[in-house]
């Protein structure tokens, strides 16, 4: 499984990478949304994890740009990983096109369960990492 994590904080990327290593998943990194969108153009991923608060383009705009693509990559599963606790946050993320929202600090079980659930919903086959 190939996962892209778009996150400006290197420590957060490392923590998630360590968790995904346990499951045998490959994680690519992008330190800001523009770099993440470029990686999506150039590489194939099974899931996109995206932070909301980043310098430059935020995660909401990145999700909207992924969903606005005119190709199959517009349908990639996108999971928001954020420390933001705004009341309307989940609604804003889902409206932008996110499949799910995880709140930091992320627990390994929650990460695996969420990825598995989103992939199962998308494929209908119950595939889990």
FIBARO-10938 format. One record per residue (C-alpha): x, y, z. Coordinates in steps of 0.5 Angstrom, whole numbers, padded with zeros to 4 digits, always signed. Each point is the difference from the previous one (the first is absolute). Layout:
<rs>
XYZ ...
</rs>
This chain:
<rs>
+0000+0000+0000 +0003+0007-0002 -0002+0006+0004 +0001+0007-0001 +0000+0004+0007 +0000+0008-0002 +0002+0003+0007 +0005+0006+0002 +0002-0003+0006 +0006-0005-0001 -0001-0003+0007 -0008-0001-0001 +0003-0003-0007 +0005-0005+0004 -0005-0002+0005 -0005-0002-0006 +0005-0003-0004 +0002-0005+0006 -0007-0002+0001 -0001-0002-0007 +0007-0003+0000 -0003-0005+0005 -0006-0002-0005 +0005+0000-0006 -0002+0006-0004 +0004+0004-0004 -0001+0008+0002 +0003+0005-0004 +0000+0007+0003 -0001+0007-0003 +0001+0006+0005 -0005+0005-0003 -0006-0001-0005 +0003+0002-0006 +0005-0005+0001 -0005-0005+0001 -0004+0002-0006 +0006-0001-0004 +0001-0007+0003 -0007-0002-0002 +0001+0002-0007 +0007-0004+0000 -0002-0006+0004 -0005-0005+0002 -0003+0000+0007 -0005-0004+0003 -0002+0005+0005 +0001+0007+0002 +0001+0003+0007 +0000+0007+0000 +0001+0005+0006 -0004+0006+0000 +0004+0006+0002 +0006+0001-0004 +0004+0006-0003 -0003+0002-0007 -0005-0004-0002 -0004-0004+0006 -0003-0007+0000 -0007+0002-0002 +0002+0004-0006 +0005-0006-0002 -0006-0005+0001 -0004+0004-0005 +0005+0000-0005 +0001-0007+0000 -0008-0001+0000 +0000+0005-0006 +0005-0004-0004 -0002-0003-0007 +0003-0007+0001 -0001-0006+0004 +0004+0003+0006 -0005+0004+0001 -0003-0006+0004 +0005-0001+0004 -0002-0001+0008 +0002+0006+0004 +0001+0000+0007 +0001+0006+0004 +0005+0000+0006 -0001+0006+0004 +0001+0003+0007 -0005+0005-0002 -0007+0000+0005 -0004+0005-0003 -0008-0002+0001 -0001+0000-0008 +0006-0003-0002 -0002-0007-0002 -0006+0003-0004 +0005+0004-0004 +0005-0005-0001 -0006-0005-0003 -0003+0006-0004 +0007+0001-0003 +0000-0008-0002 +0004-0003+0006 -0002-0007+0001 +0002+0000+0008 +0003+0004+0005 +0005-0002+0006 +0002+0004+0005 +0007+0001+0003 +0003-0003+0004 -0002-0006-0005 +0000-0007+0004 +0003-0006-0005 -0007-0004+0001 -0004+0006-0002 +0005+0002-0006 -0001-0008-0002 -0007+0000+0001 -0002+0006-0004 +0005-0002-0006 -0003-0007+0000 -0008+0003+0001 +0001+0005-0006 +0003-0005-0005 -0005-0005+0002 -0005+0006-0001 +0003+0002-0007 +0001-0007-0003 -0006-0004+0004 +0005-0006+0001 +0002+0001+0007 +0007+0001-0001 +0004+0002+0006 +0008+0002+0001 
</rs>
